[in-house]
Amino acid sequence: MRSLSPLVVLIALLARATAQTCGNIEATTQHNFTTPDGRGRSYVKYKPLGIATASNYPLVVELHGLGACASDLYSYSGWTLVAEQNNFILVTPQGVEKSWNAGRCCGQARAAKLNVDDVSFLRMVAADVLAAEPGVDPTRVYFAGHSTGCMMAQRMALEASDLVAAVGCHAGMLMVPPSSPAVESITTPSGYKPVPVMEIQGQQDSVVSYDYATVLRIPYWPGALRNLGWWRQLNGCPTASPTIISYGSYSIHLHTGCADGSGRPLLLCLIPTPRQYNPACMGFRPAVQPAPAK
């Protein structure tokens, strides 16, 4: 167990919060609507040209990190190329004050005075896209994200499992009840349906701690392995210990044979470096492939 300096955490978060004003980017469309709480919210959509003649294609919802913009993701993430190569619609919603209400962490959206309901907002985003794009398969709605976006994607898996087919994200963990950062066990919420989760975590990440850690002596970060253990329990995976597959630059902690019967895996990819994205992890193909629909 280690304790992170609150000053280090604060400096890191403030640095992210100084991102440029959000804008649009070429080849995307911006969509605006008002949520039931009266807020004007928006998302950016990228629809590959080759998808026009396709049907039953996926929707991927990618969530930005703290202090970032929905449009930022198109310039550095590589998602547009993946969307072109794999024929899916990519959507990047914008968080309130460039943040998400993902639970304990982080930014203005989680403040009680704002009372931001991002689960409902992201459901509205998915519904809006499904209504406008009849070729999207509603059983193939996937969530991804970075940092607080990864935390929000996992919150969606927990609280909107009827919508989310799977989650793949990096540098983030589950930060809402019934999870508790210092407790290994978790209670499965009523109505939850197993959702495959893949998380990529840097073992030297100085912001989102790989290990269990406190902030101001209060339990805060659960740690990547505890987070994997929660999802193992939630998804009814049969073995307490994962299968560990080691490679030169990363390792995979893998659970298979989980409760939904599809054979879809649950996995954690660990890289012995800080926060940067590792494409090798995303290229990993388990022996049992995920089913295309839940």
Backbone bond lengths (Angstrom), bond angles and torsions (degrees), N, CA, C in turn:
res aa  C-N    CA-C-N  psi(-1)  N-CA   C-N-CA  omega(-1)  CA-C   N-CA-C  phi
1 M - - - 1.462 - - 1.520 108.89 -
2 R 1.336 117.28 140.74 1.447 119.39 175.21 1.521 109.51 -138.88
3 S 1.308 116.06 155.22 1.467 121.75 -178.79 1.516 109.20 -109.73
4 L 1.329 117.56 127.45 1.448 121.69 179.15 1.519 110.44 -85.04
5 S 1.328 115.87 141.49 1.457 120.25 176.32 1.526 109.42 -66.20
6 P 1.341 118.08 124.72 1.472 119.51 177.68 1.521 112.04 -56.61
7 L 1.348 117.49 -31.48 1.451 120.40 -179.89 1.514 111.13 -67.05
8 V 1.341 116.42 -41.48 1.463 120.25 178.21 1.519 110.41 -61.31
9 V 1.346 116.06 -44.23 1.461 120.87 179.42 1.520 110.25 -62.19
10 L 1.335 117.11 -44.90 1.459 121.41 -177.75 1.514 111.22 -63.43
11 I 1.333 117.34 -44.33 1.464 120.71 -179.83 1.523 110.35 -61.62
12 A 1.329 115.95 -42.37 1.471 119.76 -179.62 1.517 111.09 -63.12
13 L 1.323 116.21 -42.85 1.461 119.77 -177.90 1.526 111.42 -69.75
14 L 1.336 117.18 -39.83 1.462 119.97 179.10 1.525 110.64 -65.73
15 A 1.318 116.87 -35.88 1.461 119.62 178.59 1.513 110.75 -62.39
16 R 1.324 116.69 -39.95 1.462 120.69 178.62 1.526 111.15 -69.68
17 A 1.318 116.59 -32.54 1.456 120.38 -175.17 1.518 113.30 -73.95
18 T 1.332 117.70 -5.85 1.457 120.49 -179.61 1.526 111.93 -93.68
19 A 1.331 117.54 17.21 1.464 121.00 -179.35 1.523 110.79 -60.51
20 Q 1.320 115.87 158.20 1.456 121.41 -176.22 1.528 111.53 -65.12
21 T 1.330 114.06 165.94 1.463 119.68 175.74 1.522 109.31 -61.45
22 C 1.324 115.36 139.61 1.465 119.31 -176.01 1.525 110.99 -71.17
23 G 1.318 116.63 146.06 1.455 121.79 177.40 1.506 110.55 -146.26
24 N 1.316 116.39 -169.60 1.455 120.86 178.35 1.518 108.92 -102.60
25 I 1.309 116.68 175.36 1.457 120.95 -179.19 1.524 108.10 -141.42
26 E 1.314 115.51 151.32 1.468 121.32 -175.87 1.522 111.57 -56.61
27 A 1.323 115.74 144.01 1.477 124.91 176.50 1.519 112.83 74.84
28 T 1.331 117.49 12.04 1.460 120.37 174.75 1.523 109.27 -121.30
29 T 1.320 115.74 164.75 1.463 121.27 173.61 1.523 108.81 -123.05
30 Q 1.320 116.51 141.83 1.461 121.10 178.42 1.519 109.59 -102.22
31 H 1.314 116.51 136.98 1.460 122.65 -175.89 1.526 108.75 -124.20
32 N 1.325 115.65 131.84 1.457 121.33 -175.77 1.527 110.34 -123.31
33 F 1.313 116.10 142.86 1.464 120.89 172.50 1.520 108.78 -156.62
34 T 1.318 115.05 170.19 1.467 121.44 179.99 1.511 109.13 -107.25
35 T 1.318 116.28 129.26 1.460 121.26 179.78 1.531 109.83 -82.25
36 P 1.332 118.22 164.32 1.468 120.64 -178.22 1.526 114.23 -57.10
37 D 1.336 117.71 -23.42 1.468 119.44 178.42 1.528 112.23 -84.79
38 G 1.344 117.15 6.92 1.460 121.36 175.20 1.515 115.00 88.23
39 R 1.311 118.62 4.62 1.458 121.22 -179.14 1.526 110.96 -85.85
40 G 1.314 115.34 140.82 1.457 120.21 169.35 1.517 109.02 -81.66
41 R 1.323 117.72 119.40 1.466 122.18 -178.43 1.524 108.61 -123.88
42 S 1.313 115.93 163.71 1.463 119.49 -176.38 1.525 110.88 -150.62
43 Y 1.329 114.13 163.48 1.455 120.91 170.81 1.516 108.21 -147.09
44 V 1.323 115.96 157.29 1.457 122.92 177.64 1.527 107.87 -108.92
45 K 1.325 116.22 136.43 1.473 120.99 -177.25 1.520 110.36 -120.32
46 Y 1.331 115.20 136.30 1.460 121.71 174.92 1.528 107.75 -119.93
47 K 1.322 115.77 120.66 1.458 121.53 -179.65 1.519 108.98 -119.09
48 P 1.332 117.89 109.14 1.466 120.12 -179.54 1.527 111.64 -57.94
49 L 1.322 116.31 144.89 1.459 120.63 -178.64 1.525 111.62 -61.71
50 G 1.308 116.88 -36.15 1.450 120.53 -176.36 1.510 114.85 -72.36
51 I 1.317 116.91 -5.27 1.458 120.32 -176.02 1.532 111.90 -84.42
52 A 1.327 116.37 -8.00 1.462 120.60 -173.50 1.522 112.75 -58.19
53 T 1.328 117.22 -33.99 1.464 119.79 -177.26 1.526 112.69 -100.08
54 A 1.327 117.05 3.35 1.460 120.40 -177.67 1.524 110.61 -88.07
55 S 1.332 115.75 167.94 1.458 121.27 174.11 1.520 108.30 -145.84
56 N 1.329 114.82 160.46 1.464 120.98 -179.32 1.526 112.42 54.73
57 Y 1.327 115.74 40.91 1.459 119.43 179.80 1.530 110.29 -94.54
58 P 1.337 116.81 160.07 1.468 120.53 -175.28 1.526 112.96 -79.53
59 L 1.315 113.66 164.60 1.460 123.73 168.88 1.521 107.11 -119.59
60 V 1.329 116.38 126.96 1.466 121.83 175.60 1.522 108.44 -112.72
61 V 1.325 116.02 124.83 1.462 122.82 178.07 1.524 107.66 -106.33
62 E 1.327 116.20 111.89 1.462 122.24 -177.15 1.529 109.23 -104.79
63 L 1.340 117.06 128.38 1.463 122.44 -174.08 1.528 110.63 -109.19
64 H 1.323 115.46 127.08 1.467 121.30 -177.82 1.535 111.56 -70.51
65 G 1.325 115.64 165.16 1.453 121.79 176.21 1.517 111.80 -86.22
66 L 1.328 115.95 177.48 1.458 121.93 -178.25 1.527 111.35 -61.90
67 G 1.334 115.85 132.69 1.449 121.38 177.69 1.518 114.30 81.35
68 A 1.327 117.29 3.92 1.464 120.75 -176.68 1.529 110.65 -106.61
69 C 1.306 115.07 176.59 1.458 122.43 -179.09 1.524 110.19 -118.30
70 A 1.312 114.89 154.39 1.461 119.73 176.20 1.521 110.88 -58.82
71 S 1.328 117.00 -37.58 1.463 120.83 -178.49 1.521 112.58 -72.13
72 D 1.350 118.11 -23.29 1.470 120.77 179.48 1.525 111.60 -57.52
73 L 1.319 116.02 -35.89 1.460 120.76 -172.29 1.522 112.56 -62.58
74 Y 1.337 116.64 -24.92 1.457 119.77 -178.33 1.529 111.75 -76.84
75 S 1.320 117.26 -17.84 1.459 120.00 -176.87 1.522 113.30 -95.74
76 Y 1.337 118.47 -18.93 1.463 117.79 -176.48 1.524 115.28 -131.31
77 S 1.320 118.85 -13.11 1.466 118.66 -169.96 1.523 114.68 -87.21
78 G 1.332 117.54 -23.64 1.462 120.12 -176.41 1.514 114.17 81.00
79 W 1.339 117.73 4.30 1.466 120.85 -176.57 1.527 112.67 -65.48
80 T 1.346 117.76 -32.77 1.468 118.41 -177.48 1.528 110.89 -64.06
81 L 1.329 117.05 -39.94 1.466 120.49 177.78 1.528 110.42 -63.92
82 V 1.318 116.97 -42.13 1.464 120.83 178.99 1.524 110.15 -63.92
83 A 1.344 116.64 -39.83 1.471 120.53 178.05 1.526 110.81 -63.09
84 E 1.342 116.55 -41.40 1.464 120.40 178.18 1.520 111.23 -63.14
85 Q 1.320 115.85 -42.38 1.466 120.39 -175.42 1.521 112.80 -74.05
86 N 1.329 117.14 -25.24 1.464 120.59 -172.80 1.525 114.17 -118.35
87 N 1.332 117.31 5.05 1.468 122.18 175.81 1.528 113.25 55.32
88 F 1.325 116.31 67.22 1.458 119.79 170.72 1.526 109.72 -140.70
89 I 1.310 115.66 157.66 1.463 121.56 175.87 1.519 108.69 -85.95
90 L 1.322 116.16 134.45 1.459 122.94 179.24 1.517 109.47 -109.65
91 V 1.317 116.14 129.86 1.460 121.62 179.59 1.533 108.68 -126.19
92 T 1.322 116.80 134.36 1.467 121.58 177.15 1.532 108.89 -125.04
93 P 1.310 118.92 100.24 1.468 121.82 178.53 1.527 111.46 -73.74
94 Q 1.329 115.49 159.60 1.465 121.69 178.32 1.521 110.56 -104.64
95 G 1.334 116.97 126.80 1.447 121.81 177.81 1.519 112.29 -79.59
96 V 1.324 117.20 154.49 1.465 122.80 176.28 1.526 108.76 -66.31
97 E 1.343 116.22 129.11 1.470 121.62 -177.39 1.535 110.97 53.34
98 K 1.324 115.37 36.24 1.468 122.22 178.70 1.525 112.00 57.27
99 S 1.321 116.97 36.93 1.464 121.59 -178.34 1.518 109.43 -146.72
100 W 1.345 115.12 171.91 1.458 121.89 178.75 1.518 109.81 -127.24
101 N 1.312 116.16 148.95 1.462 120.09 172.33 1.528 107.34 -86.90
102 A 1.339 114.18 77.99 1.459 120.90 -176.67 1.523 112.25 -94.57
103 G 1.336 117.20 2.24 1.459 121.11 -178.50 1.518 110.40 120.89
104 R 1.347 117.22 -129.07 1.460 120.71 -176.43 1.521 112.47 -63.21
105 C 1.288 117.86 -29.65 1.463 122.37 -174.32 1.520 109.50 -127.25
106 C 1.252 117.35 141.94 1.463 137.72 -6.52 1.530 106.23 -151.80
107 G 1.313 119.61 163.99 1.446 122.37 174.04 1.517 114.23 93.41
108 Q 1.338 115.56 178.95 1.460 122.65 -171.51 1.526 113.33 -68.04
109 A 1.329 118.30 -30.12 1.470 120.36 -175.00 1.523 112.27 -61.07
110 R 1.331 117.43 -24.54 1.454 119.93 -178.34 1.526 112.69 -86.69
111 A 1.339 117.41 -4.79 1.460 120.87 -178.14 1.526 110.38 -66.87
112 A 1.333 115.90 136.81 1.468 120.25 -177.67 1.521 111.54 -59.94
113 K 1.324 117.07 -34.13 1.472 119.97 -176.73 1.527 112.39 -67.44
114 L 1.337 117.07 -25.07 1.462 119.83 177.84 1.528 111.74 -87.28
115 N 1.333 116.59 -32.30 1.467 121.56 176.59 1.526 111.32 51.56
116 V 1.334 116.22 49.81 1.460 121.53 -178.63 1.528 109.64 -78.48
117 D 1.318 116.12 126.36 1.466 121.93 178.20 1.525 107.73 -103.81
118 D 1.328 116.34 86.30 1.454 119.80 -176.43 1.523 112.96 -77.00
119 V 1.325 118.28 -23.75 1.458 119.48 175.56 1.528 109.27 -62.60
120 S 1.334 116.65 -47.23 1.466 119.73 178.11 1.524 111.46 -64.45
121 F 1.328 116.59 -39.90 1.466 119.97 179.06 1.528 110.99 -60.57
122 L 1.315 117.26 -46.43 1.465 120.26 -177.97 1.526 111.62 -69.46
123 R 1.316 117.08 -30.43 1.466 119.35 171.25 1.531 109.96 -62.97
124 M 1.335 116.60 -41.26 1.462 120.37 178.85 1.523 111.23 -64.28
125 V 1.333 116.71 -39.91 1.466 120.47 177.71 1.528 109.92 -59.63
126 A 1.330 116.51 -49.42 1.469 120.00 -179.83 1.523 110.97 -60.82
127 A 1.335 117.10 -43.08 1.466 120.82 -179.63 1.529 110.95 -63.90
128 D 1.334 116.45 -38.53 1.460 121.14 -179.87 1.527 110.35 -64.61
129 V 1.326 116.82 -43.11 1.462 120.49 179.44 1.530 110.37 -67.90
130 L 1.322 117.46 -43.63 1.466 120.54 -179.65 1.522 111.58 -61.66
131 A 1.327 116.70 -36.44 1.467 120.31 178.90 1.528 111.52 -69.16
132 A 1.346 116.11 -35.93 1.464 120.54 -176.87 1.526 112.59 -85.26
133 E 1.329 116.35 -20.42 1.465 120.95 -174.58 1.527 109.49 -126.18
134 P 1.332 118.13 83.67 1.469 120.43 -176.43 1.521 113.91 -63.96
135 G 1.343 117.89 -14.49 1.452 120.08 178.37 1.515 114.08 -77.92
136 V 1.342 117.24 -11.81 1.464 119.96 179.24 1.526 109.76 -74.94
137 D 1.318 115.62 134.65 1.463 121.88 176.15 1.531 108.17 -81.36
138 P 1.331 119.02 115.64 1.476 120.58 -176.33 1.520 113.43 -66.40
139 T 1.340 118.02 -11.95 1.463 120.29 175.90 1.525 111.68 -91.56
140 R 1.345 116.43 3.81 1.470 120.19 -178.38 1.532 110.02 -125.30
141 V 1.331 115.76 53.90 1.460 122.54 177.07 1.528 107.47 -102.78
142 Y 1.320 116.69 113.73 1.462 122.41 -173.54 1.527 110.03 -114.07
143 F 1.330 115.96 147.48 1.465 121.11 178.76 1.523 109.79 -118.14
144 A 1.329 114.59 139.88 1.458 122.54 176.33 1.526 107.33 -135.72
145 G 1.318 116.65 171.48 1.452 118.75 178.84 1.513 112.02 173.07
146 H 1.330 114.05 164.91 1.462 122.15 179.42 1.514 109.63 -121.07
147 S 1.323 117.15 131.99 1.464 123.12 174.68 1.532 110.47 59.58
148 T 1.343 119.04 -118.14 1.465 118.11 178.50 1.525 111.63 -64.00
149 G 1.331 116.73 -25.17 1.460 119.41 173.38 1.516 111.59 -65.67
150 C 1.338 116.51 -35.23 1.459 121.09 175.94 1.529 110.04 -68.18
151 M 1.328 116.76 -39.47 1.471 120.42 177.08 1.526 110.48 -62.58
152 M 1.345 116.34 -41.37 1.460 120.21 -179.80 1.517 110.66 -69.54
153 A 1.330 117.66 -37.48 1.464 120.32 177.15 1.527 110.81 -60.92
154 Q 1.338 116.28 -40.09 1.461 119.43 178.25 1.526 111.58 -70.86
155 R 1.324 116.84 -33.11 1.469 118.48 173.91 1.522 109.90 -62.87
156 M 1.330 117.36 -39.72 1.461 120.13 177.51 1.525 110.97 -62.33
157 A 1.331 117.09 -41.48 1.465 119.79 178.34 1.519 110.97 -60.12
158 L 1.330 116.76 -38.19 1.455 121.30 -178.24 1.520 112.12 -74.21
159 E 1.341 116.74 -43.99 1.461 121.43 -170.01 1.520 113.86 -103.15
160 A 1.313 117.98 -7.60 1.469 121.31 178.46 1.521 108.94 -136.63
161 S 1.328 115.93 46.70 1.473 120.16 -175.94 1.518 112.28 -67.89
162 D 1.316 117.96 -16.60 1.463 120.76 174.63 1.524 111.70 -71.39
163 L 1.333 116.88 -21.23 1.463 122.55 -178.39 1.518 112.10 -99.85
164 V 1.330 116.98 -41.67 1.460 122.50 -168.05 1.531 110.53 -84.98
165 A 1.340 116.51 120.78 1.467 120.97 178.69 1.517 111.39 -79.40
166 A 1.335 117.63 -35.63 1.464 121.99 179.31 1.524 107.99 -170.32
167 V 1.336 115.08 162.72 1.464 122.30 177.61 1.520 108.69 -127.25
168 G 1.331 116.15 135.97 1.457 122.32 170.40 1.511 107.69 -135.08
169 C 1.338 118.13 117.25 1.463 119.46 -173.88 1.523 110.31 -152.30
170 H 1.345 116.58 173.28 1.455 118.50 179.85 1.525 112.06 -140.67
171 A 1.353 113.28 148.29 1.472 123.86 177.40 1.521 112.04 62.61
172 G 1.338 117.03 49.36 1.457 120.32 177.31 1.510 111.84 -165.07
173 M 1.332 115.57 157.01 1.461 121.58 -177.29 1.524 109.83 -138.24
174 L 1.316 115.94 171.14 1.455 121.84 178.11 1.529 108.79 -71.61
175 M 1.336 116.62 125.24 1.467 120.62 -173.00 1.526 112.58 -124.28
176 V 1.317 117.66 19.03 1.467 121.21 179.98 1.524 110.23 -124.53
177 P 1.362 116.98 155.65 1.470 119.78 172.85 1.531 109.12 -60.95
178 P 1.346 116.41 151.79 1.460 127.03 11.00 1.514 115.26 -84.07
179 S 1.337 119.06 10.86 1.458 119.02 175.44 1.523 109.54 -74.17
180 S 1.324 116.18 147.03 1.460 123.05 176.42 1.518 107.07 -135.97
181 P 1.338 119.79 125.16 1.456 122.08 -165.95 1.522 115.65 -59.15
182 A 1.346 117.65 -24.56 1.465 119.98 -177.97 1.524 112.85 -101.20
183 V 1.329 117.42 6.88 1.467 121.57 -173.62 1.529 109.87 -119.22
184 E 1.334 116.01 131.87 1.463 120.53 -177.96 1.524 113.20 -73.04
185 S 1.340 116.92 -34.71 1.468 120.47 -173.95 1.520 111.12 -87.99
186 I 1.333 115.58 160.14 1.459 121.70 177.67 1.526 108.29 -145.22
187 T 1.317 115.83 144.35 1.457 121.67 178.83 1.522 109.24 -93.75
188 T 1.307 116.88 131.85 1.461 120.38 -179.94 1.526 110.22 -74.50
189 P 1.336 118.51 122.90 1.469 120.93 179.77 1.524 111.63 -64.67
190 S 1.304 116.40 152.03 1.453 121.51 176.55 1.527 109.86 -61.59
191 G 1.322 116.13 133.75 1.461 121.11 177.49 1.514 114.92 86.34
192 Y 1.329 117.71 -4.26 1.461 119.53 -179.27 1.528 111.25 -68.60
193 K 1.339 115.60 136.00 1.453 122.58 174.18 1.528 107.91 -115.99
194 P 1.344 118.35 137.75 1.462 120.21 -175.51 1.532 112.95 -53.19
195 V 1.321 115.11 132.86 1.460 122.89 178.65 1.533 108.12 -125.04
196 P 1.327 119.19 119.45 1.466 120.38 175.44 1.527 111.14 -61.04
197 V 1.314 116.76 136.43 1.463 122.26 -179.11 1.516 109.08 -130.36
198 M 1.328 115.55 132.09 1.461 122.57 171.13 1.518 107.54 -121.21
199 E 1.331 116.51 126.28 1.469 120.53 178.66 1.515 109.35 -127.03
200 I 1.315 116.51 135.82 1.460 122.98 176.70 1.520 108.07 -106.64
201 Q 1.314 117.76 128.28 1.460 120.92 -175.14 1.520 111.23 -135.87
202 G 1.324 116.40 129.67 1.456 121.34 173.70 1.519 110.31 -79.02
203 Q 1.313 116.74 131.07 1.460 120.05 -177.14 1.528 112.62 -76.05
204 Q 1.324 117.38 -11.79 1.462 121.43 175.70 1.526 111.88 -111.80
205 D 1.310 116.67 19.87 1.464 121.26 -179.99 1.531 109.34 -62.12
206 S 1.329 117.03 121.01 1.461 121.33 -177.66 1.518 112.89 -92.04
207 V 1.322 117.42 -1.89 1.470 120.78 178.94 1.519 109.87 -107.35
208 V 1.332 117.03 -62.35 1.467 121.39 175.28 1.524 106.89 -96.48
209 S 1.309 116.09 105.28 1.459 120.56 -169.72 1.525 112.41 -67.37
210 Y 1.331 115.71 133.29 1.458 121.18 173.65 1.531 110.68 -64.80
211 D 1.332 116.51 -37.76 1.460 122.10 179.90 1.526 111.03 -93.45
212 Y 1.317 114.93 163.78 1.474 119.24 168.74 1.523 108.37 -57.24
213 A 1.338 117.45 136.04 1.454 120.87 -178.05 1.522 110.36 -151.58
214 T 1.319 115.04 154.07 1.461 121.81 176.56 1.520 109.73 -106.15
215 V 1.325 116.42 158.47 1.453 124.10 170.58 1.527 106.66 -128.44
216 L 1.319 116.38 123.04 1.469 121.82 -174.14 1.535 110.68 54.56
217 R 1.344 114.69 38.40 1.466 123.99 178.11 1.525 114.15 67.45
218 I 1.313 115.82 11.40 1.463 120.75 178.30 1.534 108.17 -105.26
219 P 1.350 118.51 131.71 1.469 119.60 176.79 1.525 111.04 -53.34
220 Y 1.321 115.67 129.69 1.468 118.30 -173.32 1.524 111.89 -134.59
221 W 1.348 116.88 -64.60 1.458 119.92 -178.93 1.523 109.60 -89.66
222 P 1.319 118.93 125.52 1.467 120.35 -179.28 1.521 113.33 -73.54
223 G 1.318 117.36 -25.17 1.456 121.50 -173.44 1.519 110.87 92.98
224 A 1.323 116.30 148.80 1.458 121.32 -173.95 1.522 112.39 -65.93
225 L 1.325 117.85 -38.83 1.465 120.18 -177.70 1.525 110.98 -71.39
226 R 1.327 117.68 -38.65 1.471 119.76 176.21 1.527 109.77 -64.61
227 N 1.326 116.35 -40.16 1.462 120.22 178.44 1.532 110.82 -60.85
228 L 1.335 116.33 -43.19 1.459 120.22 175.86 1.529 110.47 -60.54
229 G 1.337 116.38 -40.21 1.455 120.43 178.81 1.518 112.76 -62.66
230 W 1.329 116.57 -36.81 1.477 119.47 176.49 1.525 110.31 -62.11
231 W 1.327 116.40 -46.97 1.457 118.70 -178.11 1.529 111.25 -67.24
232 R 1.333 117.26 -32.00 1.464 119.71 174.45 1.523 110.45 -60.34
233 Q 1.333 116.66 -44.15 1.463 120.22 179.03 1.526 111.36 -67.11
234 L 1.330 116.42 -44.89 1.460 120.58 -178.94 1.528 111.29 -61.38
235 N 1.323 116.74 -36.92 1.459 121.18 -175.22 1.524 112.73 -94.69
236 G 1.325 117.53 3.03 1.455 120.43 175.07 1.508 114.08 64.59
237 C 1.332 117.95 36.28 1.465 120.92 178.29 1.529 108.73 -72.24
238 P 1.326 118.35 139.50 1.463 120.65 -165.28 1.524 115.87 -74.57
239 T 1.336 118.71 -26.25 1.461 119.71 -175.20 1.522 110.61 -109.53
240 A 1.347 115.80 140.02 1.462 120.19 -178.79 1.521 111.86 -70.04
241 S 1.324 116.57 -34.22 1.466 120.83 -178.20 1.520 110.39 -101.94
242 P 1.326 117.69 135.08 1.466 119.90 179.70 1.525 111.46 -76.85
243 T 1.306 115.07 161.01 1.462 121.20 167.56 1.515 107.62 -78.21
244 I 1.319 117.68 129.66 1.464 121.79 -178.08 1.517 108.99 -108.33
245 I 1.328 115.71 123.59 1.461 122.55 179.50 1.520 107.00 -117.64
246 S 1.324 117.13 117.12 1.459 121.75 -175.26 1.526 111.27 -101.25
247 Y 1.329 115.14 137.11 1.453 122.62 175.78 1.528 107.38 -124.80
248 G 1.317 116.41 178.08 1.455 118.85 -176.39 1.518 114.26 -63.08
249 S 1.336 116.65 -40.27 1.459 119.36 -173.55 1.525 113.59 -113.22
250 Y 1.313 117.94 0.04 1.459 120.50 -179.15 1.516 109.50 -164.63
251 S 1.335 115.89 169.82 1.462 120.80 175.39 1.520 109.18 -136.53
252 I 1.315 115.99 151.80 1.458 122.86 -179.68 1.523 108.86 -113.44
253 H 1.335 116.28 129.69 1.456 122.53 171.12 1.524 106.23 -107.54
254 L 1.313 117.23 113.61 1.455 122.59 -164.26 1.526 112.00 -123.40
255 H 1.336 116.07 132.56 1.466 122.91 169.90 1.523 108.42 -115.63
256 T 1.330 116.89 134.72 1.463 121.31 175.60 1.525 109.14 -128.83
257 G 1.343 116.04 174.85 1.459 120.91 178.58 1.510 113.37 68.19
258 C 1.328 116.83 33.19 1.469 121.10 -175.86 1.526 111.13 -78.59
259 A 1.324 116.57 178.37 1.462 122.22 -158.14 1.521 116.45 -67.31
260 D 1.332 119.07 -25.64 1.465 117.45 -172.30 1.525 112.75 -76.68
261 G 1.337 117.12 -7.36 1.459 119.80 174.08 1.512 114.59 81.90
262 S 1.314 118.98 -0.47 1.463 121.01 -176.80 1.517 112.27 -85.32
263 G 1.324 117.14 -13.46 1.452 120.07 -175.46 1.511 113.77 82.44
264 R 1.321 117.34 6.44 1.460 120.14 -179.20 1.522 110.66 -71.93
265 P 1.329 117.48 135.60 1.452 120.17 -173.77 1.527 113.24 -85.21
266 L 1.311 113.49 168.34 1.454 123.97 173.65 1.512 104.75 -127.16
267 L 1.339 118.41 125.69 1.451 116.47 -174.12 1.517 112.89 -149.07
268 L 1.329 113.61 156.32 1.451 124.25 175.47 1.512 107.35 -123.80
269 C 1.318 117.06 128.10 1.455 122.24 175.98 1.524 108.03 -105.25
270 L 1.319 117.39 120.93 1.464 122.22 -178.66 1.523 109.33 -107.56
271 I 1.334 115.88 131.92 1.457 121.00 175.94 1.529 108.05 -120.03
272 P 1.331 118.68 136.45 1.472 121.47 -174.31 1.522 113.09 -81.71
273 T 1.313 116.40 42.34 1.458 122.63 -175.82 1.521 108.42 -138.18
274 P 1.346 118.67 179.07 1.471 120.52 176.16 1.521 113.21 -70.45
275 R 1.344 118.00 -135.20 1.452 122.46 -163.46 1.521 114.82 -88.27
276 Q 1.316 120.56 -7.64 1.450 118.71 -171.37 1.526 112.36 -64.53
277 Y 1.300 113.90 151.12 1.473 122.40 179.92 1.519 109.73 -68.93
278 N 1.314 118.00 138.53 1.457 122.30 179.34 1.527 109.45 -116.72
279 P 1.340 117.46 104.69 1.472 119.39 -176.89 1.519 113.34 -65.12
280 A 1.331 117.56 -21.71 1.462 119.11 179.60 1.517 111.04 -61.35
281 C 1.325 116.61 -37.96 1.468 119.92 179.34 1.526 110.56 -62.10
282 M 1.330 116.42 -44.13 1.456 120.02 -177.86 1.527 111.15 -67.95
283 G 1.345 117.04 -21.14 1.453 120.09 177.88 1.513 113.04 -84.24
284 F 1.333 117.19 -6.30 1.464 120.32 -179.01 1.519 110.54 -65.59
285 R 1.331 116.84 135.01 1.456 122.16 178.10 1.524 109.09 -123.00
286 P 1.339 118.40 108.10 1.457 119.62 178.93 1.520 111.40 -66.10
287 A 1.319 115.47 161.03 1.465 120.56 -178.58 1.518 111.21 -60.67
288 V 1.349 116.72 -35.95 1.463 121.66 177.35 1.520 107.61 -100.89
289 Q 1.304 117.97 113.07 1.456 121.73 -176.89 1.525 111.10 -75.48
290 P 1.355 117.23 145.76 1.460 120.05 173.16 1.517 111.49 -61.62
291 A 1.325 115.67 140.83 1.472 119.37 173.29 1.519 109.24 -68.14
292 P 1.325 119.20 150.63 1.464 120.99 -177.52 1.515 113.57 -70.36
293 A 1.317 118.47 -18.54 1.474 120.47 -178.26 1.509 108.97 -144.22
294 K 1.326 115.13 153.94 1.462 120.61 -178.47 1.512 110.51 -84.50
